[in-house]
């Protein structure tokens, strides 16, 4: 009976503290301090709330587990400490079957739960669009990006970040001319299938506000499926170390109205950027699968 009372009295302050902390959370805190959230505004994409929910819920569960573990450790230290006048070792226990079952089953249930929710959200995020409104091919290259607006038959070649005219230091220090950054235009509320390809080494296409990034791997095609829902300009960069000027591999994504998107496409056509840059500009031309790989051919002598 005394043992049960101890547990109850220990659980009350823990539960009260957790309720107080959660009740006092701001919207930014409830969103996990993740980028892209603006109070009173729409989500950046249709999937940002799903990602933020998974992130925040995971941390809450882990925090509760941590509080319980820390509480049990402190309780064991206090209750079973050596008292004044005691000598020798305390009573040694070889095993405790209920406790061993507890600390085996509970972590297993937590792992299965995390896996189930993660797999569910990942399946939704990575599910291809049956009928995308727009197809875009993104080429990563040292150290910039090319955009192929596949659906519209135009392209937009990009250059790496350039220092601002009044900058005392180079682009690696963050002082860049944003007007010259490669800018990908996407129409709002349209389903976009983004094909990711590399012209040389491994890169990573990352838009922090989208809470979504994916590797760009030479010889392998990846896809991102995005439906932007808030008009605005969002920063992006390469999230994979790719060489000396990796930090200058910056870009922007502009989510615009359909009319502004059409105007941008017309401007690219007027500049003569019609057709596609395609894979011909790739630096690696001997990758497996493109018909030019330089591997050995078995002729009975090799």
C-alpha positions as CSV (number, residue, x, y, z in Angstrom):
1,X,0.0,0.0,0.0
2,X,2.8,2.4,0.9
3,X,4.6,1.6,-2.4
4,X,1.4,2.4,-4.4
5,X,1.0,5.7,-2.6
6,X,4.6,6.7,-3.4
7,X,4.0,6.1,-7.1
8,X,0.8,8.1,-7.0
9,X,2.5,11.0,-5.2
10,X,5.4,10.9,-7.7
11,X,3.1,10.8,-10.7
12,X,1.0,13.9,-9.7
13,X,3.8,16.5,-10.0
14,X,5.1,15.0,-13.2
15,X,1.6,15.1,-14.8
16,X,1.0,18.6,-13.5
17,X,4.3,19.9,-14.8
18,X,3.7,18.3,-18.2
19,X,0.2,19.8,-18.5
20,X,1.5,23.2,-17.5
21,X,4.3,23.1,-20.0
22,X,2.0,22.1,-22.9
23,X,-0.7,24.6,-21.9
24,X,1.8,27.4,-22.0
25,X,3.2,26.5,-25.4
26,X,3.0,29.1,-28.2
27,X,2.0,28.2,-31.7
28,X,5.7,28.2,-32.7
29,X,6.5,25.8,-29.9
30,X,3.6,23.5,-30.9
31,X,4.9,23.6,-34.4
32,X,8.3,22.4,-33.1
33,X,10.1,25.6,-34.0
34,X,10.3,24.3,-37.6
35,X,10.7,26.8,-40.4
36,X,7.9,28.0,-42.6
37,X,5.3,28.4,-40.0
38,X,3.6,31.9,-39.8
39,X,0.7,32.4,-37.4
40,X,-2.5,33.0,-39.2
41,X,-1.1,31.9,-42.6
42,X,-1.7,28.8,-44.6
43,X,0.8,25.9,-44.5
44,X,3.6,26.2,-47.0
45,X,2.7,22.9,-48.6
46,X,0.0,20.3,-48.1
47,X,2.4,18.1,-46.2
48,X,4.1,20.5,-43.7
49,X,1.5,20.0,-41.0
50,X,1.9,16.2,-41.3
51,X,5.7,16.5,-40.9
52,X,5.5,18.9,-38.0
53,X,2.9,16.8,-36.3
54,X,5.1,13.7,-36.5
55,X,8.1,15.7,-35.2
56,X,6.4,17.3,-32.3
57,X,4.5,14.2,-31.2
58,X,7.8,12.2,-31.2
59,X,9.5,14.7,-29.0
60,X,6.5,14.8,-26.5
61,X,6.6,11.0,-26.2
62,X,10.4,11.0,-25.8
63,X,10.2,13.8,-23.2
64,X,7.6,11.8,-21.2
65,X,9.8,8.7,-21.4
66,X,12.8,10.8,-20.3
67,X,11.0,12.2,-17.3
68,X,9.9,8.8,-16.2
69,X,13.4,7.4,-16.6
70,X,15.0,10.3,-14.8
71,X,12.4,10.1,-12.0
72,X,13.1,6.4,-11.5
73,X,16.8,7.0,-11.4
74,X,16.5,9.8,-8.8
75,X,14.0,7.7,-6.8
76,X,16.4,4.7,-6.7
77,X,19.3,6.9,-5.7
78,X,17.3,8.5,-2.9
79,X,15.5,5.4,-1.6
80,X,18.3,3.0,-1.7
81,X,21.2,5.2,-0.7
82,X,23.5,4.2,2.1
83,X,22.3,5.6,5.4
84,X,24.5,6.8,8.2
85,X,25.9,3.9,10.2
86,X,25.3,1.3,7.4
87,X,28.3,-0.8,6.2
88,X,28.9,-3.3,3.5
89,X,27.0,-3.9,0.3
90,X,23.2,-3.6,0.1
91,X,21.1,-6.6,-0.5
92,X,21.8,-7.9,-4.1
93,X,19.0,-9.0,-6.4
94,X,19.8,-11.5,-9.2
95,X,16.7,-10.7,-11.3
96,X,13.3,-9.2,-11.1
97,X,11.0,-10.7,-13.7
98,X,8.2,-8.0,-13.7
99,X,10.8,-5.2,-14.2
100,X,12.7,-7.1,-16.9
101,X,9.5,-7.7,-18.8
102,X,8.6,-4.0,-18.4
103,X,11.8,-2.6,-19.7
104,X,11.7,-5.1,-22.6
105,X,8.1,-4.8,-23.7
106,X,7.7,-1.0,-23.3
107,X,10.6,0.0,-25.5
108,X,9.4,-2.5,-28.1
109,X,5.9,-1.0,-28.1
110,X,7.5,2.5,-28.5
111,X,9.6,1.4,-31.4
112,X,6.7,-0.2,-33.2
113,X,4.6,2.9,-32.6
114,X,7.3,5.2,-34.0
115,X,7.7,3.0,-37.0
116,X,4.0,2.7,-37.7
117,X,3.4,6.5,-37.6
118,X,6.6,7.3,-39.5
119,X,5.7,4.7,-42.2
120,X,2.2,6.1,-42.5
121,X,3.4,9.7,-43.0
122,X,6.2,8.7,-45.3
123,X,3.8,6.7,-47.5
124,X,1.6,9.8,-47.8
125,X,4.5,12.2,-48.5
126,X,6.2,9.9,-51.1
127,X,3.0,8.8,-52.9
128,X,3.3,9.8,-56.6
129,X,0.7,12.0,-58.1
130,X,-1.4,10.0,-60.6
131,X,-2.1,13.1,-62.6
132,X,0.4,15.9,-61.7
133,X,-0.4,19.4,-62.9
134,X,3.2,20.2,-63.5
135,X,6.4,18.3,-64.2
136,X,9.8,19.9,-63.4
137,X,13.2,18.4,-63.8
138,X,15.9,19.8,-61.4
139,X,19.6,19.3,-62.2
140,X,22.1,19.7,-59.4
141,X,25.6,20.6,-60.6
142,X,28.8,22.0,-59.0
143,X,27.7,24.5,-57.8
144,X,24.3,25.6,-59.0
145,X,21.0,24.3,-60.3
146,X,19.3,24.0,-63.7
147,X,15.5,24.0,-64.0
148,X,13.7,22.2,-66.8
149,X,10.0,23.0,-66.9
150,X,9.2,19.8,-68.6
151,X,5.4,20.4,-69.0
152,X,6.0,23.8,-70.5
153,X,9.0,22.9,-72.8
154,X,11.3,25.6,-71.4
155,X,14.4,25.6,-69.2
156,X,16.3,28.0,-67.0
157,X,20.1,27.6,-66.4
158,X,21.4,28.8,-63.1
159,X,24.7,30.0,-61.7
160,X,26.2,29.7,-58.2
161,X,25.7,32.4,-55.6
162,X,27.4,35.6,-56.5
163,X,28.7,38.2,-54.0
164,X,26.6,41.3,-53.5
165,X,28.0,44.4,-55.1
166,X,28.6,46.0,-51.7
167,X,29.8,42.8,-50.0
168,X,33.3,42.8,-48.5
169,X,33.4,39.1,-48.4
170,X,32.4,36.3,-50.8
171,X,29.2,34.2,-51.0
172,X,30.5,31.7,-48.5
173,X,29.9,34.3,-45.8
174,X,26.2,34.6,-46.7
175,X,26.4,38.1,-48.3
176,X,25.1,37.2,-51.8
177,X,23.2,38.9,-54.6
178,X,19.9,37.1,-54.2
179,X,18.6,38.5,-57.6
180,X,21.1,36.2,-59.4
181,X,20.3,33.0,-57.5
182,X,18.7,30.2,-59.5
183,X,15.0,30.6,-58.9
184,X,12.4,27.9,-59.3
185,X,8.9,29.1,-60.0
186,X,5.9,27.0,-58.9
187,X,2.2,27.8,-59.3
188,X,0.3,27.8,-56.0
189,X,-2.2,24.9,-55.3
190,X,-0.9,22.8,-58.2
191,X,0.5,19.3,-57.9
192,X,4.1,19.3,-58.9
193,X,6.2,16.2,-59.7
194,X,9.9,17.2,-59.4
195,X,12.4,14.9,-61.0
196,X,15.9,15.2,-59.4
197,X,19.1,14.5,-61.3
198,X,22.7,15.2,-60.8
199,X,25.2,16.3,-63.5
200,X,28.3,15.3,-61.5
201,X,28.4,14.4,-57.8
202,X,25.9,13.8,-55.0
203,X,23.9,16.9,-54.0
204,X,20.7,17.3,-52.0
205,X,17.7,19.5,-52.9
206,X,16.5,21.1,-49.7
207,X,13.8,23.8,-49.1
208,X,13.6,24.2,-45.3
209,X,10.2,25.8,-45.4
210,X,8.8,22.7,-47.2
211,X,10.2,20.4,-44.4
212,X,11.3,18.2,-47.3
213,X,14.6,17.4,-48.9
214,X,15.9,14.6,-51.0
215,X,19.3,13.5,-52.4
216,X,20.3,14.2,-56.0
217,X,22.4,11.2,-57.0
218,X,24.4,10.8,-60.3
219,X,23.0,7.9,-62.3
220,X,19.9,7.7,-60.2
221,X,16.6,9.5,-60.6
222,X,14.7,10.7,-57.5
223,X,11.3,12.4,-57.2
224,X,9.6,14.9,-54.9
225,X,5.9,15.4,-54.8
226,X,4.9,18.9,-53.7
227,X,1.7,20.9,-53.7
228,X,2.6,24.5,-52.5
229,X,-0.3,26.3,-50.8
230,X,1.2,29.6,-49.8
231,X,2.5,32.3,-52.1
232,X,6.0,33.5,-51.2
233,X,9.7,33.2,-51.7
234,X,11.5,30.4,-49.9
235,X,15.2,29.8,-49.5
236,X,16.9,26.6,-50.6
237,X,20.3,25.1,-50.7
238,X,22.3,21.9,-51.2
239,X,22.3,19.8,-48.0
240,X,25.1,17.5,-49.1
241,X,28.7,18.4,-49.0
242,X,29.7,18.5,-52.7
243,X,33.0,20.3,-53.1
244,X,34.8,23.5,-52.5
245,X,31.9,25.9,-53.2
246,X,29.2,23.8,-51.7
247,X,28.1,26.8,-49.5
248,X,27.5,28.8,-52.6
249,X,25.0,26.3,-54.1
250,X,22.0,28.4,-53.1
251,X,18.7,28.8,-54.8
252,X,15.2,30.1,-54.2
253,X,11.7,28.8,-54.8
254,X,9.0,31.3,-55.7
255,X,5.4,30.1,-55.2
256,X,3.3,32.4,-57.4
257,X,-0.2,32.7,-58.9
258,X,-0.9,30.9,-62.1
259,X,-0.9,34.1,-64.0
260,X,2.6,35.1,-62.7
261,X,3.8,31.6,-63.4
262,X,2.6,31.8,-67.0
263,X,4.3,35.2,-67.3
264,X,7.6,33.7,-66.1
265,X,7.3,30.9,-68.7
266,X,6.6,33.4,-71.4
267,X,9.7,35.4,-70.4
268,X,11.9,32.3,-70.6
269,X,10.5,31.6,-74.1
270,X,11.2,35.2,-75.1
271,X,14.9,34.7,-74.0
272,X,15.1,31.6,-76.3
273,X,15.2,29.0,-73.5
274,X,12.9,26.6,-75.2
275,X,13.3,22.9,-75.3
276,X,15.4,21.1,-72.6
277,X,18.9,21.2,-71.3
278,X,18.6,17.4,-70.8
279,X,21.2,15.0,-69.7
280,X,23.7,16.0,-72.5
281,X,25.2,18.6,-70.1
282,X,26.0,16.0,-67.5
283,X,29.7,15.7,-66.6
284,X,29.4,12.0,-66.0
285,X,28.7,10.3,-69.3
286,X,29.9,6.8,-68.5
287,X,27.4,5.8,-65.8
288,X,25.7,2.4,-65.9
289,X,22.5,2.4,-67.9
290,X,23.2,5.2,-70.4
291,X,24.9,2.9,-73.0
292,X,28.3,4.4,-72.6
293,X,29.6,2.8,-69.4
294,X,33.2,1.7,-69.6
295,X,33.0,-1.6,-67.7
296,X,34.7,-4.8,-68.9
297,X,32.9,-6.8,-71.5
298,X,33.2,-10.6,-71.1
299,X,34.9,-12.0,-74.2
300,X,36.3,-15.2,-72.7
301,X,39.8,-13.6,-72.0
302,X,39.1,-11.2,-69.1
